[in-house]
């Protein structure tokens, strides 16, 4: 949510060498915020997980209007690959199967429209904890996932 903006700006302002990690749940932030973060010394060393899902799409679409910014929200993903960044769509069957194999199974039955499902679905807090406690890494998840650059929506902005 809005905490993602705080995390991205905080990482961007931090010095390198801190081994930072962020788990952003349906972030109310934009690709430009992420790029600025990833271009920083700390951002080039951090591990940043962007948890997204289709049921948050209504909020992702409205975000630029609410904040008066003509930009692409991170709910549609970063838009390109970055070593220290992973977009994790928790409503995709292949992602759910992968997480289950890793012992981090999510319920997977998400409501059609919900901002809270990233927090409230069974298994979500276990996943967040595993990411924060470094039991799962970006390279490890990348190796286990069939990562795509598909955005949440069929007609997502580029």
Secondary structure, 3 states (H helix, E strand, C coil): CCHHHHHHHHHHHCCCCCCCEEEEECCCCEHHHHHHHHCCCCCCCCEEEEEECHHHHHHHHHHHHHCCCCCCEHHHCCCCCCCCEEEEECCCHHHHHHHHHCCCCCCCCCCCCCCCHHHHCCCHHHHHHHHHCCCCCHHHHHHHCCCCCCCCCCCCCC
